[in-house]
């Protein structure tokens, strides 16, 4: 599970927007000042080899600051 959803920086994090792009999700949020996290670790899980479905999850990040539900706020 991606830890981004409970991070203080989710709304302006460059790593989160990268993961969104990999999931082919388009974000219409304004990216005024991008936060660049340090020492992030992403797991890429293969869901189906035949159709090449990948699931991208950020599992560790030194810059993570817990703020449950931050991704719900605009």
CHARMM-style PDB file with segment names, atoms N, HN, CA, C and O in Angstrom:
ATOM      1  N   UNK     1       0.838  -1.182   0.000  1.00  0.00      PROA
ATOM      2  CA  UNK     1       0.000   0.000   0.000  1.00  0.00      PROA
ATOM      3  C   UNK     1       0.883   1.245   0.000  1.00  0.00      PROA
ATOM      4  O   UNK     1       1.873   1.321   0.727  1.00  0.00      PROA
ATOM      5  N   UNK     2       0.516   2.193  -0.807  1.00  0.00      PROA
ATOM      6  HN  UNK     2      -0.289   2.131  -1.397  1.00  0.00      PROA
ATOM      7  CA  UNK     2       1.273   3.435  -0.935  1.00  0.00      PROA
ATOM      8  C   UNK     2       1.103   4.299   0.312  1.00  0.00      PROA
ATOM      9  O   UNK     2      -0.022   4.578   0.728  1.00  0.00      PROA
ATOM     10  N   UNK     3       2.209   4.719   0.905  1.00  0.00      PROA
ATOM     11  HN  UNK     3       3.123   4.492   0.567  1.00  0.00      PROA
ATOM     12  CA  UNK     3       2.153   5.535   2.117  1.00  0.00      PROA
ATOM     13  C   UNK     3       1.827   6.994   1.812  1.00  0.00      PROA
ATOM     14  O   UNK     3       1.567   7.773   2.728  1.00  0.00      PROA
ATOM     15  N   UNK     4       1.837   7.367   0.546  1.00  0.00      PROA
ATOM     16  HN  UNK     4       2.048   6.733  -0.199  1.00  0.00      PROA
ATOM     17  CA  UNK     4       1.617   8.766   0.155  1.00  0.00      PROA
ATOM     18  C   UNK     4       0.305   9.333   0.678  1.00  0.00      PROA
ATOM     19  O   UNK     4       0.243  10.505   1.047  1.00  0.00      PROA
ATOM     20  N   UNK     5      -0.736   8.524   0.716  1.00  0.00      PROA
ATOM     21  HN  UNK     5      -0.686   7.571   0.416  1.00  0.00      PROA
ATOM     22  CA  UNK     5      -2.052   9.051   1.065  1.00  0.00      PROA
ATOM     23  C   UNK     5      -2.109   9.609   2.484  1.00  0.00      PROA
ATOM     24  O   UNK     5      -2.982  10.421   2.792  1.00  0.00      PROA
ATOM     25  N   UNK     6      -1.197   9.189   3.346  1.00  0.00      PROA
ATOM     26  HN  UNK     6      -0.487   8.530   3.097  1.00  0.00      PROA
ATOM     27  CA  UNK     6      -1.174   9.703   4.716  1.00  0.00      PROA
ATOM     28  C   UNK     6       0.019  10.619   4.972  1.00  0.00      PROA
ATOM     29  O   UNK     6       0.449  10.772   6.115  1.00  0.00      PROA
ATOM     30  N   UNK     7       0.549  11.221   3.929  1.00  0.00      PROA
ATOM     31  HN  UNK     7       0.200  11.097   3.001  1.00  0.00      PROA
ATOM     32  CA  UNK     7       1.715  12.088   4.082  1.00  0.00      PROA
ATOM     33  C   UNK     7       1.317  13.558   3.959  1.00  0.00      PROA
ATOM     34  O   UNK     7       0.468  13.922   3.146  1.00  0.00      PROA
ATOM     35  N   UNK     8       1.928  14.367   4.759  1.00  0.00      PROA
ATOM     36  HN  UNK     8       2.618  14.072   5.420  1.00  0.00      PROA
ATOM     37  CA  UNK     8       1.688  15.818   4.762  1.00  0.00      PROA
ATOM     38  C   UNK     8       1.932  16.437   3.375  1.00  0.00      PROA
ATOM     39  O   UNK     8       1.283  17.421   3.020  1.00  0.00      PROA
ATOM     40  N   UNK     9       2.847  15.880   2.603  1.00  0.00      PROA
ATOM     41  HN  UNK     9       3.375  15.081   2.891  1.00  0.00      PROA
ATOM     42  CA  UNK     9       3.261  16.475   1.331  1.00  0.00      PROA
ATOM     43  C   UNK     9       2.555  15.908   0.095  1.00  0.00      PROA
ATOM     44  O   UNK     9       2.932  16.248  -1.026  1.00  0.00      PROA
ATOM     45  N   UNK    10       1.548  15.057   0.270  1.00  0.00      PROA
ATOM     46  HN  UNK    10       1.242  14.781   1.182  1.00  0.00      PROA
ATOM     47  CA  UNK    10       0.938  14.351  -0.855  1.00  0.00      PROA
ATOM     48  C   UNK    10       0.431  15.291  -1.957  1.00  0.00      PROA
ATOM     49  O   UNK    10       0.512  14.942  -3.135  1.00  0.00      PROA
ATOM     50  N   UNK    11      -0.080  16.453  -1.611  1.00  0.00      PROA
ATOM     51  HN  UNK    11      -0.146  16.737  -0.654  1.00  0.00      PROA
ATOM     52  CA  UNK    11      -0.672  17.340  -2.616  1.00  0.00      PROA
ATOM     53  C   UNK    11       0.335  18.086  -3.485  1.00  0.00      PROA
ATOM     54  O   UNK    11      -0.045  18.670  -4.500  1.00  0.00      PROA
ATOM     55  N   UNK    12       1.610  18.076  -3.105  1.00  0.00      PROA
ATOM     56  HN  UNK    12       1.918  17.601  -2.281  1.00  0.00      PROA
ATOM     57  CA  UNK    12       2.600  18.761  -3.938  1.00  0.00      PROA
ATOM     58  C   UNK    12       3.912  17.981  -4.035  1.00  0.00      PROA
ATOM     59  O   UNK    12       4.975  18.568  -4.240  1.00  0.00      PROA
ATOM     60  N   UNK    13       3.832  16.670  -3.887  1.00  0.00      PROA
ATOM     61  HN  UNK    13       2.968  16.194  -3.721  1.00  0.00      PROA
ATOM     62  CA  UNK    13       5.030  15.818  -3.898  1.00  0.00      PROA
ATOM     63  C   UNK    13       5.340  15.303  -5.314  1.00  0.00      PROA
ATOM     64  O   UNK    13       4.474  14.737  -5.982  1.00  0.00      PROA
ATOM     65  N   UNK    14       6.554  15.502  -5.744  1.00  0.00      PROA
ATOM     66  HN  UNK    14       7.257  15.961  -5.202  1.00  0.00      PROA
ATOM     67  CA  UNK    14       6.949  15.058  -7.086  1.00  0.00      PROA
ATOM     68  C   UNK    14       6.899  13.535  -7.214  1.00  0.00      PROA
ATOM     69  O   UNK    14       6.579  13.021  -8.286  1.00  0.00      PROA
ATOM     70  N   UNK    15       7.207  12.813  -6.150  1.00  0.00      PROA
ATOM     71  HN  UNK    15       7.467  13.230  -5.279  1.00  0.00      PROA
ATOM     72  CA  UNK    15       7.163  11.348  -6.200  1.00  0.00      PROA
ATOM     73  C   UNK    15       5.720  10.859  -6.336  1.00  0.00      PROA
ATOM     74  O   UNK    15       5.451   9.921  -7.087  1.00  0.00      PROA
ATOM     75  N   UNK    16       4.800  11.483  -5.619  1.00  0.00      PROA
ATOM     76  HN  UNK    16       5.019  12.245  -5.009  1.00  0.00      PROA
ATOM     77  CA  UNK    16       3.393  11.102  -5.722  1.00  0.00      PROA
ATOM     78  C   UNK    16       2.866  11.349  -7.134  1.00  0.00      PROA
ATOM     79  O   UNK    16       2.147  10.513  -7.680  1.00  0.00      PROA
ATOM     80  N   UNK    17       3.217  12.489  -7.729  1.00  0.00      PROA
ATOM     81  HN  UNK    17       3.801  13.168  -7.286  1.00  0.00      PROA
ATOM     82  CA  UNK    17       2.776  12.766  -9.095  1.00  0.00      PROA
ATOM     83  C   UNK    17       3.410  11.797 -10.086  1.00  0.00      PROA
ATOM     84  O   UNK    17       2.783  11.443 -11.085  1.00  0.00      PROA
ATOM     85  N   UNK    18       4.641  11.364  -9.828  1.00  0.00      PROA
ATOM     86  HN  UNK    18       5.150  11.651  -9.017  1.00  0.00      PROA
ATOM     87  CA  UNK    18       5.279  10.349 -10.669  1.00  0.00      PROA
ATOM     88  C   UNK    18       4.493   9.039 -10.598  1.00  0.00      PROA
ATOM     89  O   UNK    18       4.231   8.410 -11.623  1.00  0.00      PROA
ATOM     90  N   UNK    19       4.123   8.636  -9.389  1.00  0.00      PROA
ATOM     91  HN  UNK    19       4.337   9.147  -8.557  1.00  0.00      PROA
ATOM     92  CA  UNK    19       3.364   7.391  -9.220  1.00  0.00      PROA
ATOM     93  C   UNK    19       1.985   7.514  -9.876  1.00  0.00      PROA
ATOM     94  O   UNK    19       1.516   6.567 -10.507  1.00  0.00      PROA
ATOM     95  N   UNK    20       1.339   8.665  -9.733  1.00  0.00      PROA
ATOM     96  HN  UNK    20       1.720   9.434  -9.220  1.00  0.00      PROA
ATOM     97  CA  UNK    20       0.063   8.887 -10.417  1.00  0.00      PROA
ATOM     98  C   UNK    20       0.224   8.720 -11.922  1.00  0.00      PROA
ATOM     99  O   UNK    20      -0.625   8.117 -12.579  1.00  0.00      PROA
ATOM    100  N   UNK    21       1.300   9.248 -12.456  1.00  0.00      PROA
ATOM    101  HN  UNK    21       1.990   9.737 -11.922  1.00  0.00      PROA
ATOM    102  CA  UNK    21       1.551   9.137 -13.894  1.00  0.00      PROA
ATOM    103  C   UNK    21       1.721   7.673 -14.301  1.00  0.00      PROA
ATOM    104  O   UNK    21       1.234   7.266 -15.356  1.00  0.00      PROA
ATOM    105  N   UNK    22       2.404   6.884 -13.477  1.00  0.00      PROA
ATOM    106  HN  UNK    22       2.800   7.215 -12.621  1.00  0.00      PROA
ATOM    107  CA  UNK    22       2.594   5.476 -13.786  1.00  0.00      PROA
ATOM    108  C   UNK    22       1.262   4.714 -13.763  1.00  0.00      PROA
ATOM    109  O   UNK    22       1.086   3.740 -14.494  1.00  0.00      PROA
ATOM    110  N   UNK    23       0.338   5.162 -12.925  1.00  0.00      PROA
ATOM    111  HN  UNK    23       0.482   5.953 -12.331  1.00  0.00      PROA
ATOM    112  CA  UNK    23      -0.993   4.569 -12.850  1.00  0.00      PROA
ATOM    113  C   UNK    23      -1.905   5.139 -13.935  1.00  0.00      PROA
ATOM    114  O   UNK    23      -3.077   4.774 -14.027  1.00  0.00      PROA
ATOM    115  N   UNK    24      -1.362   6.027 -14.747  1.00  0.00      PROA
ATOM    116  HN  UNK    24      -0.410   6.323 -14.673  1.00  0.00      PROA
ATOM    117  CA  UNK    24      -2.097   6.706 -15.826  1.00  0.00      PROA
ATOM    118  C   UNK    24      -3.273   7.508 -15.290  1.00  0.00      PROA
ATOM    119  O   UNK    24      -4.321   7.599 -15.929  1.00  0.00      PROA
ATOM    120  N   UNK    25      -3.086   8.088 -14.108  1.00  0.00      PROA
ATOM    121  HN  UNK    25      -2.235   8.013 -13.589  1.00  0.00      PROA
ATOM    122  CA  UNK    25      -4.089   8.969 -13.515  1.00  0.00      PROA
ATOM    123  C   UNK    25      -3.632  10.406 -13.741  1.00  0.00      PROA
ATOM    124  O   UNK    25      -2.488  10.763 -13.459  1.00  0.00      PROA
ATOM    125  N   UNK    26      -4.533  11.204 -14.245  1.00  0.00      PROA
ATOM    126  HN  UNK    26      -5.462  10.914 -14.474  1.00  0.00      PROA
ATOM    127  CA  UNK    26      -4.202  12.592 -14.522  1.00  0.00      PROA
ATOM    128  C   UNK    26      -4.667  13.443 -13.348  1.00  0.00      PROA
ATOM    129  O   UNK    26      -5.809  13.335 -12.902  1.00  0.00      PROA
ATOM    130  N   UNK    27      -3.791  14.271 -12.866  1.00  0.00      PROA
ATOM    131  HN  UNK    27      -2.864  14.359 -13.229  1.00  0.00      PROA
ATOM    132  CA  UNK    27      -4.135  15.172 -11.782  1.00  0.00      PROA
ATOM    133  C   UNK    27      -4.288  16.576 -12.338  1.00  0.00      PROA
ATOM    134  O   UNK    27      -3.418  17.065 -13.059  1.00  0.00      PROA
ATOM    135  N   UNK    28      -5.381  17.213 -12.005  1.00  0.00      PROA
ATOM    136  HN  UNK    28      -6.087  16.815 -11.420  1.00  0.00      PROA
ATOM    137  CA  UNK    28      -5.618  18.568 -12.486  1.00  0.00      PROA
ATOM    138  C   UNK    28      -5.266  19.608 -11.425  1.00  0.00      PROA
ATOM    139  O   UNK    28      -5.589  20.786 -11.573  1.00  0.00      PROA
ATOM    140  N   UNK    29      -4.609  19.173 -10.367  1.00  0.00      PROA
ATOM    141  HN  UNK    29      -4.347  18.216 -10.246  1.00  0.00      PROA
ATOM    142  CA  UNK    29      -4.204  20.100  -9.317  1.00  0.00      PROA
ATOM    143  C   UNK    29      -3.066  20.969  -9.834  1.00  0.00      PROA
ATOM    144  O   UNK    29      -2.231  20.524 -10.622  1.00  0.00      PROA
ATOM    145  N   UNK    30      -3.049  22.197  -9.382  1.00  0.00      PROA
ATOM    146  HN  UNK    30      -3.727  22.559  -8.742  1.00  0.00      PROA
ATOM    147  CA  UNK    30      -1.935  23.067  -9.747  1.00  0.00      PROA
ATOM    148  C   UNK    30      -0.705  22.657  -8.955  1.00  0.00      PROA
ATOM    149  O   UNK    30      -0.759  22.489  -7.737  1.00  0.00      PROA
ATOM    150  N   UNK    31       0.369  22.505  -9.647  1.00  0.00      PROA
ATOM    151  HN  UNK    31       0.412  22.642 -10.637  1.00  0.00      PROA
ATOM    152  CA  UNK    31       1.619  22.089  -9.025  1.00  0.00      PROA
ATOM    153  C   UNK    31       2.507  23.323  -8.881  1.00  0.00      PROA
ATOM    154  O   UNK    31       3.466  23.498  -9.632  1.00  0.00      PROA
ATOM    155  N   UNK    32       2.183  24.163  -7.923  1.00  0.00      PROA
ATOM    156  HN  UNK    32       1.403  24.020  -7.313  1.00  0.00      PROA
ATOM    157  CA  UNK    32       2.912  25.414  -7.763  1.00  0.00      PROA
ATOM    158  C   UNK    32       4.354  25.145  -7.352  1.00  0.00      PROA
ATOM    159  O   UNK    32       5.278  25.415  -8.120  1.00  0.00      PROA
ATOM    160  N   UNK    33       4.550  24.627  -6.172  1.00  0.00      PROA
ATOM    161  HN  UNK    33       3.799  24.408  -5.548  1.00  0.00      PROA
ATOM    162  CA  UNK    33       5.885  24.333  -5.682  1.00  0.00      PROA
ATOM    163  C   UNK    33       5.963  22.844  -5.424  1.00  0.00      PROA
ATOM    164  O   UNK    33       5.257  22.317  -4.565  1.00  0.00      PROA
ATOM    165  N   UNK    34       6.812  22.171  -6.160  1.00  0.00      PROA
ATOM    166  HN  UNK    34       7.386  22.599  -6.859  1.00  0.00      PROA
ATOM    167  CA  UNK    34       6.942  20.728  -5.995  1.00  0.00      PROA
ATOM    168  C   UNK    34       7.892  20.395  -4.857  1.00  0.00      PROA
ATOM    169  O   UNK    34       9.004  20.917  -4.773  1.00  0.00      PROA
ATOM    170  N   UNK    35       7.429  19.519  -3.995  1.00  0.00      PROA
ATOM    171  HN  UNK    35       6.526  19.095  -4.063  1.00  0.00      PROA
ATOM    172  CA  UNK    35       8.264  19.006  -2.921  1.00  0.00      PROA
ATOM    173  C   UNK    35       9.018  17.797  -3.472  1.00  0.00      PROA
ATOM    174  O   UNK    35       8.410  16.919  -4.084  1.00  0.00      PROA
ATOM    175  N   UNK    36      10.322  17.742  -3.265  1.00  0.00      PROA
ATOM    176  HN  UNK    36      10.816  18.455  -2.769  1.00  0.00      PROA
ATOM    177  CA  UNK    36      11.131  16.621  -3.737  1.00  0.00      PROA
ATOM    178  C   UNK    36      11.575  15.801  -2.517  1.00  0.00      PROA
ATOM    179  O   UNK    36      12.419  16.246  -1.739  1.00  0.00      PROA
ATOM    180  N   UNK    37      11.002  14.605  -2.358  1.00  0.00      PROA
ATOM    181  HN  UNK    37      10.316  14.244  -2.990  1.00  0.00      PROA
ATOM    182  CA  UNK    37      11.316  13.790  -1.190  1.00  0.00      PROA
ATOM    183  C   UNK    37      12.699  13.150  -1.288  1.00  0.00      PROA
ATOM    184  O   UNK    37      13.283  13.054  -2.368  1.00  0.00      PROA
ATOM    185  N   UNK    38      13.203  12.722  -0.149  1.00  0.00      PROA
ATOM    186  HN  UNK    38      12.729  12.800   0.728  1.00  0.00      PROA
ATOM    187  CA  UNK    38      14.524  12.098  -0.089  1.00  0.00      PROA
ATOM    188  C   UNK    38      14.417  10.608   0.221  1.00  0.00      PROA
ATOM    189  O   UNK    38      13.593  10.185   1.031  1.00  0.00      PROA
ATOM    190  N   UNK    39      15.255   9.831  -0.431  1.00  0.00      PROA
ATOM    191  HN  UNK    39      15.924  10.175  -1.089  1.00  0.00      PROA
ATOM    192  CA  UNK    39      15.397   8.398  -0.177  1.00  0.00      PROA
ATOM    193  C   UNK    39      14.059   7.661  -0.189  1.00  0.00      PROA
ATOM    194  O   UNK    39      13.668   7.034   0.796  1.00  0.00      PROA
ATOM    195  N   UNK    40      13.377   7.750  -1.309  1.00  0.00      PROA
ATOM    196  HN  UNK    40      13.694   8.259  -2.109  1.00  0.00      PROA
ATOM    197  CA  UNK    40      12.098   7.068  -1.481  1.00  0.00      PROA
ATOM    198  C   UNK    40      12.330   5.677  -2.047  1.00  0.00      PROA
ATOM    199  O   UNK    40      13.211   5.471  -2.882  1.00  0.00      PROA
ATOM    200  N   UNK    41      11.534   4.729  -1.584  1.00  0.00      PROA
ATOM    201  HN  UNK    41      10.818   4.897  -0.906  1.00  0.00      PROA
ATOM    202  CA  UNK    41      11.605   3.356  -2.096  1.00  0.00      PROA
ATOM    203  C   UNK    41      10.234   3.001  -2.665  1.00  0.00      PROA
ATOM    204  O   UNK    41       9.215   3.103  -1.983  1.00  0.00      PROA
ATOM    205  N   UNK    42      10.233   2.584  -3.925  1.00  0.00      PROA
ATOM    206  HN  UNK    42      11.061   2.501  -4.479  1.00  0.00      PROA
ATOM    207  CA  UNK    42       8.998   2.204  -4.608  1.00  0.00      PROA
ATOM    208  C   UNK    42       9.028   0.708  -4.880  1.00  0.00      PROA
ATOM    209  O   UNK    42      10.033   0.174  -5.350  1.00  0.00      PROA
ATOM    210  N   UNK    43       7.918   0.034  -4.583  1.00  0.00      PROA
ATOM    211  HN  UNK    43       7.102   0.468  -4.201  1.00  0.00      PROA
ATOM    212  CA  UNK    43       7.743  -1.365  -4.973  1.00  0.00      PROA
ATOM    213  C   UNK    43       6.873  -1.375  -6.222  1.00  0.00      PROA
ATOM    214  O   UNK    43       5.859  -0.682  -6.298  1.00  0.00      PROA
ATOM    215  N   UNK    44       7.284  -2.166  -7.189  1.00  0.00      PROA
ATOM    216  HN  UNK    44       8.107  -2.729  -7.128  1.00  0.00      PROA
ATOM    217  CA  UNK    44       6.500  -2.329  -8.406  1.00  0.00      PROA
ATOM    218  C   UNK    44       6.055  -3.785  -8.450  1.00  0.00      PROA
ATOM    219  O   UNK    44       6.873  -4.692  -8.606  1.00  0.00      PROA
ATOM    220  N   UNK    45       4.758  -3.995  -8.310  1.00  0.00      PROA
ATOM    221  HN  UNK    45       4.094  -3.258  -8.184  1.00  0.00      PROA
ATOM    222  CA  UNK    45       4.206  -5.351  -8.296  1.00  0.00      PROA
ATOM    223  C   UNK    45       3.622  -5.681  -9.652  1.00  0.00      PROA
ATOM    224  O   UNK    45       2.889  -4.881 -10.235  1.00  0.00      PROA
ATOM    225  N   UNK    46       3.949  -6.867 -10.156  1.00  0.00      PROA
ATOM    226  HN  UNK    46       4.544  -7.516  -9.682  1.00  0.00      PROA
ATOM    227  CA  UNK    46       3.386  -7.339 -11.415  1.00  0.00      PROA
ATOM    228  C   UNK    46       2.086  -8.053 -11.090  1.00  0.00      PROA
ATOM    229  O   UNK    46       2.078  -9.059 -10.381  1.00  0.00      PROA
ATOM    230  N   UNK    47       0.980  -7.522 -11.617  1.00  0.00      PROA
ATOM    231  HN  UNK    47       0.987  -6.704 -12.193  1.00  0.00      PROA
ATOM    232  CA  UNK    47      -0.326  -8.105 -11.345  1.00  0.00      PROA
ATOM    233  C   UNK    47      -0.630  -9.210 -12.345  1.00  0.00      PROA
ATOM    234  O   UNK    47      -1.138 -10.267 -11.970  1.00  0.00      PROA
ATOM    235  N   UNK    48      -0.326  -8.975 -13.595  1.00  0.00      PROA
ATOM    236  HN  UNK    48       0.087  -8.117 -13.899  1.00  0.00      PROA
ATOM    237  CA  UNK    48      -0.590  -9.958 -14.631  1.00  0.00      PROA
ATOM    238  C   UNK    48       0.507  -9.865 -15.682  1.00  0.00      PROA
ATOM    239  O   UNK    48       0.686  -8.819 -16.307  1.00  0.00      PROA
ATOM    240  N   UNK    49       1.227 -10.938 -15.874  1.00  0.00      PROA
ATOM    241  HN  UNK    49       1.081 -11.787 -15.367  1.00  0.00      PROA
ATOM    242  CA  UNK    49       2.337 -10.935 -16.828  1.00  0.00      PROA
ATOM    243  C   UNK    49       1.835 -10.766 -18.258  1.00  0.00      PROA
ATOM    244  O   UNK    49       2.450 -10.047 -19.045  1.00  0.00      PROA
ATOM    245  N   UNK    50       0.724 -11.420 -18.607  1.00  0.00      PROA
ATOM    246  HN  UNK    50       0.224 -12.004 -17.968  1.00  0.00      PROA
ATOM    247  CA  UNK    50       0.248 -11.386 -19.989  1.00  0.00      PROA
ATOM    248  C   UNK    50      -0.220  -9.998 -20.426  1.00  0.00      PROA
ATOM    249  O   UNK    50      -0.044  -9.624 -21.585  1.00  0.00      PROA
ATOM    250  N   UNK    51      -0.814  -9.232 -19.509  1.00  0.00      PROA
ATOM    251  HN  UNK    51      -0.958  -9.535 -18.567  1.00  0.00      PROA
ATOM    252  CA  UNK    51      -1.293  -7.905 -19.907  1.00  0.00      PROA
ATOM    253  C   UNK    51      -0.402  -6.787 -19.367  1.00  0.00      PROA
ATOM    254  O   UNK    51      -0.724  -5.610 -19.530  1.00  0.00      PROA
ATOM    255  N   UNK    52       0.702  -7.139 -18.731  1.00  0.00      PROA
ATOM    256  HN  UNK    52       0.963  -8.096 -18.599  1.00  0.00      PROA
ATOM    257  CA  UNK    52       1.687  -6.176 -18.240  1.00  0.00      PROA
ATOM    258  C   UNK    52       1.088  -5.122 -17.321  1.00  0.00      PROA
ATOM    259  O   UNK    52       1.363  -3.932 -17.480  1.00  0.00      PROA
ATOM    260  N   UNK    53       0.284  -5.541 -16.373  1.00  0.00      PROA
ATOM    261  HN  UNK    53       0.061  -6.508 -16.244  1.00  0.00      PROA
ATOM    262  CA  UNK    53      -0.279  -4.608 -15.411  1.00  0.00      PROA
ATOM    263  C   UNK    53       0.675  -4.483 -14.237  1.00  0.00      PROA
ATOM    264  O   UNK    53       1.088  -5.481 -13.648  1.00  0.00      PROA
ATOM    265  N   UNK    54       1.019  -3.253 -13.907  1.00  0.00      PROA
ATOM    266  HN  UNK    54       0.684  -2.442 -14.386  1.00  0.00      PROA
ATOM    267  CA  UNK    54       1.945  -2.989 -12.816  1.00  0.00      PROA
ATOM    268  C   UNK    54       1.257  -2.135 -11.758  1.00  0.00      PROA
ATOM    269  O   UNK    54       0.450  -1.262 -12.078  1.00  0.00      PROA
ATOM    270  N   UNK    55       1.580  -2.392 -10.511  1.00  0.00      PROA
ATOM    271  HN  UNK    55       2.236  -3.101 -10.251  1.00  0.00      PROA
ATOM    272  CA  UNK    55       1.067  -1.593  -9.412  1.00  0.00      PROA
ATOM    273  C   UNK    55       2.255  -0.933  -8.727  1.00  0.00      PROA
ATOM    274  O   UNK    55       3.164  -1.617  -8.256  1.00  0.00      PROA
ATOM    275  N   UNK    56       2.251   0.390  -8.671  1.00  0.00      PROA
ATOM    276  HN  UNK    56       1.513   0.946  -9.053  1.00  0.00      PROA
ATOM    277  CA  UNK    56       3.347   1.166  -8.105  1.00  0.00      PROA
ATOM    278  C   UNK    56       2.967   1.629  -6.713  1.00  0.00      PROA
ATOM    279  O   UNK    56       1.920   2.251  -6.538  1.00  0.00      PROA
ATOM    280  N   UNK    57       3.794   1.341  -5.720  1.00  0.00      PROA
ATOM    281  HN  UNK    57       4.646   0.836  -5.862  1.00  0.00      PROA
ATOM    282  CA  UNK    57       3.537   1.759  -4.343  1.00  0.00      PROA
ATOM    283  C   UNK    57       4.800   2.328  -3.719  1.00  0.00      PROA
ATOM    284  O   UNK    57       5.864   1.709  -3.770  1.00  0.00      PROA
ATOM    285  N   UNK    58       4.677   3.500  -3.137  1.00  0.00      PROA
ATOM    286  HN  UNK    58       3.813   4.002  -3.096  1.00  0.00      PROA
ATOM    287  CA  UNK    58       5.777   4.068  -2.359  1.00  0.00      PROA
ATOM    288  C   UNK    58       5.686   3.445  -0.970  1.00  0.00      PROA
ATOM    289  O   UNK    58       4.673   3.599  -0.287  1.00  0.00      PROA
ATOM    290  N   UNK    59       6.723   2.751  -0.553  1.00  0.00      PROA
ATOM    291  HN  UNK    59       7.545   2.626  -1.108  1.00  0.00      PROA
ATOM    292  CA  UNK    59       6.673   2.024   0.720  1.00  0.00      PROA
ATOM    293  C   UNK    59       7.573   2.610   1.793  1.00  0.00      PROA
ATOM    294  O   UNK    59       7.416   2.309   2.976  1.00  0.00      PROA
ATOM    295  N   UNK    60       8.514   3.444   1.382  1.00  0.00      PROA
ATOM    296  HN  UNK    60       8.642   3.688   0.421  1.00  0.00      PROA
ATOM    297  CA  UNK    60       9.398   4.074   2.361  1.00  0.00      PROA
ATOM    298  C   UNK    60       9.877   5.410   1.814  1.00  0.00      PROA
ATOM    299  O   UNK    60      10.164   5.547   0.625  1.00  0.00      PROA
ATOM    300  N   UNK    61       9.959   6.399   2.712  1.00  0.00      PROA
ATOM    301  HN  UNK    61       9.727   6.288   3.678  1.00  0.00      PROA
ATOM    302  CA  UNK    61      10.393   7.729   2.311  1.00  0.00      PROA
ATOM    303  C   UNK    61      10.884   8.450   3.557  1.00  0.00      PROA
ATOM    304  O   UNK    61      10.145   8.579   4.534  1.00  0.00      PROA
ATOM    305  N   UNK    62      12.103   8.912   3.528  1.00  0.00      PROA
ATOM    306  HN  UNK    62      12.703   8.807   2.735  1.00  0.00      PROA
ATOM    307  CA  UNK    62      12.673   9.619   4.678  1.00  0.00      PROA
ATOM    308  C   UNK    62      11.910  10.921   4.944  1.00  0.00      PROA
ATOM    309  O   UNK    62      11.851  11.380   6.085  1.00  0.00      PROA
ATOM    310  N   UNK    63      11.333  11.510   3.909  1.00  0.00      PROA
ATOM    311  HN  UNK    63      11.380  11.137   2.983  1.00  0.00      PROA
ATOM    312  CA  UNK    63      10.630  12.782   4.052  1.00  0.00      PROA
ATOM    313  C   UNK    63       9.187  12.631   4.534  1.00  0.00      PROA
ATOM    314  O   UNK    63       8.500  13.632   4.736  1.00  0.00      PROA
ATOM    315  N   UNK    64       8.724  11.411   4.718  1.00  0.00      PROA
ATOM    316  HN  UNK    64       9.283  10.598   4.554  1.00  0.00      PROA
ATOM    317  CA  UNK    64       7.340  11.158   5.122  1.00  0.00      PROA
ATOM    318  C   UNK    64       7.030  11.821   6.456  1.00  0.00      PROA
ATOM    319  O   UNK    64       7.753  11.651   7.438  1.00  0.00      PROA
ATOM    320  N   UNK    65       5.931  12.586   6.472  1.00  0.00      PROA
ATOM    321  HN  UNK    65       5.344  12.725   5.674  1.00  0.00      PROA
ATOM    322  CA  UNK    65       5.425  13.201   7.702  1.00  0.00      PROA
ATOM    323  C   UNK    65       3.947  12.809   7.786  1.00  0.00      PROA
ATOM    324  O   UNK    65       3.142  13.218   6.949  1.00  0.00      PROA
ATOM    325  N   UNK    66       3.601  12.024   8.792  1.00  0.00      PROA
ATOM    326  HN  UNK    66       4.254  11.692   9.473  1.00  0.00      PROA
ATOM    327  CA  UNK    66       2.250  11.488   8.878  1.00  0.00      PROA
ATOM    328  C   UNK    66       1.196  12.581   9.078  1.00  0.00      PROA
ATOM    329  O   UNK    66       1.309  13.440   9.952  1.00  0.00      PROA
ATOM    330  N   UNK    67       0.172  12.508   8.233  1.00  0.00      PROA
ATOM    331  HN  UNK    67       0.079  11.810   7.523  1.00  0.00      PROA
ATOM    332  CA  UNK    67      -0.984  13.384   8.320  1.00  0.00      PROA
ATOM    333  C   UNK    67      -2.148  12.613   7.711  1.00  0.00      PROA
ATOM    334  O   UNK    67      -2.474  12.812   6.541  1.00  0.00      PROA
ATOM    335  N   UNK    68      -2.788  11.721   8.502  1.00  0.00      PROA
ATOM    336  HN  UNK    68      -2.523  11.560   9.452  1.00  0.00      PROA
ATOM    337  CA  UNK    68      -3.870  10.878   7.971  1.00  0.00      PROA
ATOM    338  C   UNK    68      -4.963  11.689   7.281  1.00  0.00      PROA
ATOM    339  O   UNK    68      -5.434  12.695   7.812  1.00  0.00      PROA
ATOM    340  N   UNK    69      -5.358  11.242   6.098  1.00  0.00      PROA
ATOM    341  HN  UNK    69      -4.976  10.425   5.666  1.00  0.00      PROA
ATOM    342  CA  UNK    69      -6.416  11.882   5.344  1.00  0.00      PROA
ATOM    343  C   UNK    69      -6.013  13.127   4.576  1.00  0.00      PROA
ATOM    344  O   UNK    69      -6.877  13.802   4.017  1.00  0.00      PROA
ATOM    345  N   UNK    70      -4.734  13.450   4.531  1.00  0.00      PROA
ATOM    346  HN  UNK    70      -4.032  12.902   4.985  1.00  0.00      PROA
ATOM    347  CA  UNK    70      -4.264  14.657   3.828  1.00  0.00      PROA
ATOM    348  C   UNK    70      -4.650  14.646   2.354  1.00  0.00      PROA
ATOM    349  O   UNK    70      -4.945  15.697   1.787  1.00  0.00      PROA
ATOM    350  N   UNK    71      -4.650  13.470   1.728  1.00  0.00      PROA
ATOM    351  HN  UNK    71      -4.410  12.616   2.189  1.00  0.00      PROA
ATOM    352  CA  UNK    71      -4.960  13.379   0.301  1.00  0.00      PROA
ATOM    353  C   UNK    71      -6.417  13.773   0.018  1.00  0.00      PROA
ATOM    354  O   UNK    71      -6.752  14.092  -1.123  1.00  0.00      PROA
ATOM    355  N   UNK    72      -7.279  13.756   1.028  1.00  0.00      PROA
ATOM    356  HN  UNK    72      -7.007  13.497   1.955  1.00  0.00      PROA
ATOM    357  CA  UNK    72      -8.672  14.149   0.849  1.00  0.00      PROA
ATOM    358  C   UNK    72      -8.837  15.656   0.833  1.00  0.00      PROA
ATOM    359  O   UNK    72      -9.829  16.170   0.316  1.00  0.00      PROA
ATOM    360  N   UNK    73      -7.880  16.357   1.390  1.00  0.00      PROA
ATOM    361  HN  UNK    73      -7.075  15.938   1.810  1.00  0.00      PROA
ATOM    362  CA  UNK    73      -7.959  17.808   1.484  1.00  0.00      PROA
ATOM    363  C   UNK    73      -7.421  18.453   0.210  1.00  0.00      PROA
ATOM    364  O   UNK    73      -6.523  17.913  -0.436  1.00  0.00      PROA
ATOM    365  N   UNK    74      -7.963  19.583  -0.137  1.00  0.00      PROA
ATOM    366  HN  UNK    74      -8.692  20.022   0.388  1.00  0.00      PROA
ATOM    367  CA  UNK    74      -7.486  20.279  -1.332  1.00  0.00      PROA
ATOM    368  C   UNK    74      -6.762  21.523  -0.952  1.00  0.00      PROA
ATOM    369  OT1 UNK    74      -6.284  22.249  -1.823  1.00  0.00      PROA
TER     370      UNK     74
END
